[in-house]
Amino acid sequence: MKIIILGAGQVGGTLAEHLAGEANDITVVDTDADRLRDLGDRLDIRTVVGRGSFPTVLRQAGADDADMLVAVTNSDEVNMIACQVAYTLFHTPTKIARVREAAYLTRTGLFDNEAIPVDVLISPEQVVTNYIKRLIEYPGALQVIDFAEGKAQLVAVKAYYGGPLVGQQLKQLRQHMPNVDTRVAAIFRRNRPIMPQGDTVIEADDEVFFIAAKAHIRAVMSEMRRLEDSYKKVVIAGGGHIGERLAEAIESRYQVKIIEMNPARCRYLSENLESTIVLQGSASDRDLLVEENINDADIFLALTNDDEANIMSSLLAKRLGARKVMTIINNPAYVDLVQGGDIDIAISPQLATIGTLLTHVRRGDIESVHSLRRGAAEAIEAIAHGDAKSSKVVGRMIEEIALPPGTTIGAIIRDEEVLIAHDDTLIESGDHVILFLVDKKYIRDVERLFQVGLSFF
């Protein structure tokens, strides 16, 4: 696939990295020559220096025969104009734009071929907000992913000493919970993936990924670790787009405080939020945190754009008694350094966003793609089409499907029903199939499984 990526920042660079290793023809456009040189030295891609909305620059990047344009520069306006130019002059089939400003997103009818021709809109702030919201709903989870509009969920937890299933074989999970069907999709032990079998023994500190119907998630979590009490008091450091959207989404269910430095932004937040308490000051101010009883906070969320400020305020909040700490980290190199110590969960906005982008790049009918363990693995929701003649999966039991190495099928969603995958489960046309890949080099093989043969047409 020939793909032009506009913007070599964190999102564009991470996307190029994901796609370059998958036999795609990638060209990255940016005004920053040094950033492009760095990307070009590391990856097998073309680079073009220039403004991505200019017709001459797009033509130089190969827009005449490109399959897809992904506009993820820091400017909403550049991204939108680039899609317009690609549509009008080059008839680019698929145009994806990152649009952050809520004022654009709330206008219906703005993004279609008669107005601004954007096929897929991506709002990183909304993706990250939803990601954090799910983590707040499941205390103790490291990652929570929705499939089929939330009917099934994939959850990552760290197994702790004292958990009922720790030290026991996976096949005993059914004995522990005879009324709950679940499947362990993968286990990461000391950062290495283990393909789970019935006789696999869960050890303390294993990172366990399991899939179940949404109603059963908390019951399965309780087998791996002692269930934590629900959060009540939430403190957010940073009243930017993500902080504001998160407060708006959760303030009806939790006691929320936002700490924001900018006085004008504080006034705006206090006028636009219902019950959230807005405090003007620095989240790294020890006296302010003590005065606001940070030791009573169930969760402290550092959501500013400054990695160092986020890390320092999180460490201070944890030291002063906050029960749980989550931190946004924009620099991927920092994520593994800080997670799991005083900082409970480090969130990478790029990796949270990248799954949304990958969904539209994958071949076959791929409904959603999610990056797991900071890009080490992927969860894919694919839709099965065709019949036993035209499809490699329809009409077959799971044990009959030639899955690539390191790939497991975790669940099947059929209409409103969540079916946890077993060897004798038969896949039907229209099923949403949830797959887990611990080795991303087999992505193409998984996509080919879900591509319908010509005999279907």
N, C-alpha and C positions, 0 to 999 in steps of 0.2 A: 504494500500500500504506500502511495506517495503522499506524505504528510508535511505541511508547512506549519511550523510553530512560531508564532509571533511572541517574543518576550523570552529572554534567557535568564529570568530571575529564578527564584526558588521553585515555583510551580513549573515553569517552562523547562528549566534545567532538569528537574526530577522526571518530568514526562519524557523528555528526550532520552534520558538514561534508561527508563523502562522500555521504550520502544526501539531504541537502536539495537538492542541485543535480540530483537525478534524479527529480523529480516525485513524491516521496513526501510523505505527510502526517506530519510528525515532531513529537512532543511530548517535551521533555526535563524530567525531574523531578530536583530536588536540594534539599538543605536550605540551600545557600549562594545567597542571593538575588543577591549581587554577581556571582558566576560566571555565573548564569543571565542576568543583564542583559547581560553582556559577549557571551555566545553569541547572545542575541536580537538585539542590535544588529548583529551580523555576518551572521546567517543568517535565512532565511525560515522560522522554526519557532515553535511555541508553547512556552511554558515554564510550569511549575507549581512553586511553592515548597512543599516538604513532604517527609516521609519516605516513600520509595517503597513500603514494605511496608504502609502504612496503607490499608485499603479506601476510605476517603473520598478520599484523595489520588489513588489509582488511578482512581476514578470521575471525579474532576475532570479527570484527564488524558485521559479518553476510553476507559477500558478496556472499557466496555459493547460497543463495536463495533471494538475494535482487532484487527488481524491478527497482531500480533507484540509481545511484550514482551522487551526486551533489558535485563537487570539487570546493570549493570557498576559498581555502587558499590564503595567500598573495603571493605565488610563482606560477607563470605561469607554470614553469617546473614541480613542484610537481603535479599540477592539471592535466597536460597533461600525465605524466607518470602514474598517478593513473588511468586514463581512459584506458590507454594501458593495464595495469595489469588487470583491471576489465574485459576488453574485452577478453584478451588472456586466463586468468586462470579461470575466473568465469562466462564468457558469460553473463554479466549483460546487460539486454535489453536496458536500456536508460542511457546514460552517458552525463552529463552536466558539462562543465568546464568554469570557469572564466579565460579569457585570456586578459591581459591588454596591453601587448606590441604590438604596431602597426606593428613592424617588423614581427611578426608571422601572424597577421591578414591579411596582404596584400599578402600573398603567397597563390595562388589558388592551390587546390588539396592537401594541407597539412593535412586537417582535413577530412579524410574519412577512411573507414575500412582497406584500403590497406596501409595507412600511419599512421596517429595518429587517432585512432577511437573515435572521439568526435561527438556525435549526435547533441548537441546544444552548440554553443559558446555564451558566454555572456561577453560583454565588458562594465563594469559599467561606464567607462568614456564616452563612446559613448552614452549610455542611458541617462546619466545626461546632456551631451551636447545637445542632441536633445530636452530634457525636457526644458532646459533654453532657447534654440532657439525659441521654440513655445511661451514661456512667453514674449520674446522680441517682437515677431510679434504681440502680442495682449496686448498692454499697458492697465493695469487695471485688467487683469485676474489673479486669484490666482492659477489656474491650467488649463492646456489645454491638452486634450487627443485626439489622432487620432484614428479613427476606419475605417476599410476597406480601408487601405492605404490613409487615409486623406479625404475620401469622406464625412464623417460625423465627427463632433467634439463635445466632451463634455467639457463645459467650466464652471469654478466656478468663480463667481464675488461676491463682497460684495455690497449689495444694499445701496445706499446713499440717504440722504434727498434730495429731489428735482428731483429724478429720476421719469420719467413719470408714471411708474407702482407702485412706492412705495406708500403704503396706499390704493391700489386698489386690487380687486380680480383677481386671475389668469385668470379667464375666459375672462377678458377684454383684455388680451394680443392679442387675435385674432382681436378684434376691432381696437386696436392700429396699428396692422401690418397685414392687410388683405391679403397681398401678400407673407407673410413669414410664413411657418409652423415650429413650434418649440414646444418642450415639456419641462416643468420643471420637472426634474427627482427627485429632493429632495431639501429640504431646511433645513439648520442647523441654529437654533436660540438659542443663548446662549449655544452653544456646544451640543444641543440636536436635534436629527433628527425629522423633521415633514414630514409626507407623504402628498404631495400636492394634494389638491382637487380643483375643479373649484371655490369654494367659499373661498379658502385660501387667506388671505390678506398678501401681502409682507410688511414687516416692515423694517425700516432703520436698517442697520447693520446685516441683515440676510445674510447668505452665501448661494447663490442660484446656484444650479447646473442645467444647461439646455443643451439640445442636439439639434443640427440643422445641416443642410447641411453646409459645410465649407463656402460657398458664403454668408450665412445669419448670420454668427456669430456676426459681428460688429453691424449689425442692432439690434439684440436681446440685445447685451450688452448695447446699447444706451437707452434701455427701463429701465434698472436697475440703471444706473448711467450716469453722464455726460461723454461722450467719451473723452479719453485723446488723446493728439496729439501723433503722431508716434515718436518713439525714433530716434535720429540722432547720438548723441555723446555718446559713450559707453566707460567706463573705467573698466578694468579688473585688479583686484589685485590677482597676482599669475599666473606665466607662466608655470605651470605644465601641465600634460596631458590634463586636462579639459580646462584650460585657453587657451592652444595652439589650441586645436580642435575647441573651440568656436570662437576664433579670425579668424581661417581659414574659418569657415563656414559663418561668417557674414561680413568680412572685405570688401567685394565687395558692400555691401548695406549700411554700417554704417561707421562713423569715429571712429576707435578703437584705444585705447591706452592700453598697458599692463604695469603694474608695477611689477617688479620681483627683488628679492634681489640678487640672484646668478649671478655674472658677466658672467660666462661661459654659463649659461642658456640664459642670455640676448643676447649674441653673436649668439647662436644657433637660437633663435627666430627671430632675425633681419635678419638672412640669409635665413630663411625658410618661413617667412611670406611676403606677397606681399606689402600691404599698411599700415599695423598696425605699429604704433609708439611704440617702446619698450623703457621703462625708467628703469634705474637701481636704486633701492632704496627701502625703506620700505613704504608700503601703510598706515602705521600709522604715517608717518612723516608729521606733519601738514604743515610745510613750503613747502614740495614737492607738496602736494595736492593743496595748495593755488597757488603756482607758475604755476601749470598745469591747473588752472582755473576750479577746481572741481565744483564750483558754476554754471558752464555752462553745466555740464554733465547731460544728460537725465537719465542715469542709471549707478550705480556703482555696480559691481559684485565682491564679495569677494569669491575667489575660491581656497584658499590655503588649505593645510591639517590640519591647526591649528585652531580649533574652536575659541579659545580665540582671536587669531590675527584677524580672520575674523569678529568677533563681534565688537571688538574695532575699527578696520579700518572702518567698516560700520557705526558705531555710529558717528565717527569723520567726515566721508564724508557727512553724512546726516546733521550734525550740521553745516558744512561749505557750505551747499547749494545744494548738489546733489539732483535731483528731485525724483529719486526712488532708493531704495537700495535692492539688493538681496544677500543673504548670504548662503553659504553651511555650514550646521551644521552636523557633524558626530555623535555627542552624541544626541540620540533621546530625552533625558530628557531636553535638552536645547531648542528644536524646539518650543514647545508651550510657553516657557518663553519669547522668543525674538520676535516671529512673531506678527505683527500688531501694534507694537509701532513705534519706529524710524526705525526699520527694517521692510520693507514692506512685503517681502516674505523670509521665511527660507526654504531651500531646504535640504531634507534628502536623501543623495545618496542611503542609504540602501533601503528606501521605494520606490524610483524611480526604483531601480534594482529588488526589490522583485517581482514586477508584472511580469517581464519577466520570472522569475523562476517559479512562480505560474502557468503561462500559460501551462507549460509542466507537471505539477503535477496534474492538474484538470482532472477529468474523463469526458466522453462525448467529443464531438468535440468542444473544447474550443480554439478559435483563439487567444484571448488575454485577459489578466487580468490586471487591474490597481488598485493600492491601492490609496484610496482617503482620504482626511482629515487626513493625517499622520497615515493611517491604520485603521481609524474608520469605513470606508465603502469600498465597492469594486464595480468597474464597470467591467462587463464581456461581451465579444463578443463571442457568441456561434453560431454554424452553425446548422440549422435544417436539419435533414435527415429523410428518410423514407416516409411513407404515413399515412393516417388517422388511419390505423389499427395498425401499428408498432410504431408510434410516439405519444407522449402526447401533441405535439404542432402543428405538420403539419396538415393542413386542418381544423384548428380551428381558430375562431376569438379570439382576445386577451381577451375579457370578459369571454370566455369559458375556459380559461386556469387556472388551480388551482395553482396560484403563491404562494410561501411561504410568510409568514407575512413579511412586510417591504421590499418587492421586487416589482419593477415596470419595465415594458418594455418601453424603451424610444424611440427606433427607429428600423427600419428594413432596411437593405441595400440589394436591389435586383438587381443584375447585376450592372449597373451604377446609379441606381435610389435610392435616400434616401427617405424612407417613414416614416414620423413621426407617432408614434404609437397612434392609437385611438381605442376605444372599439370594433369597427366593422372591424378593420384591420385583414385580413385573412393571416395566415402564410403559406408559401409554402416551399416545399423541396428546399434546397440550399440557403435559406435566411440567412443572417447574422443578428442575433437578439442581440440588445444591451440592457443588463439588468443592473439595479442599485440595489445594496443590502445595506441597512443601518444596517442590523444585520447579521454578518458573520457566525453565527451558522447555518444558513440555506443554506450554500454553497452546501452541499451534496444534498439537495432537488432540488436545481437548476440544478446541474449536472445530476441528475436522470431524470429530465424533458427532457434533450437533448440526453439521451442514447436510442438508437434504440432497440426495442424489437426483440426477436429471429424470430418472424414471418416475419420480413423484409428479413431475409436470407433464 
